[in-house]
Amino acid sequence: MAVGGWLSGELDDRTGSCAVALLHGIAWNPVDLALALVILFTRRPSAPRTAAAVT
């Protein structure tokens, strides 16, 4: 997720345009959101632990 911010800084340094860097940073927001949602919804909850039967 930090790639968007880092790359926006690189664009600002190389082009000297804050507008390009800002638009690039805004464009990364949906990518970051999609990654977070994929991680959130594909994570499987672990099976509940049950106590061993005492016999």
HURA-V284544 format. One record per backbone hydrogen bond with DSSP energy under -1.0 kcal/mol. NH is the residue of the N-H (numbers start at 1). CO is the residue of the C=O. If there is no record, write none. Layout:
BEGIN
nh->NH co->CO
nh->NH co->CO
END
This chain:
BEGIN
nh->6 co->2
nh->7 co->3
nh->8 co->4
nh->9 co->5
nh->10 co->6
nh->11 co->7
nh->12 co->8
nh->13 co->9
nh->14 co->10
nh->15 co->11
nh->16 co->12
nh->21 co->17
nh->22 co->18
nh->23 co->19
nh->24 co->20
nh->25 co->21
nh->26 co->22
nh->27 co->23
nh->28 co->24
nh->32 co->28
nh->33 co->29
nh->34 co->30
nh->35 co->31
nh->36 co->32
nh->37 co->33
nh->38 co->34
nh->39 co->35
nh->40 co->36
nh->41 co->37
nh->42 co->38
END
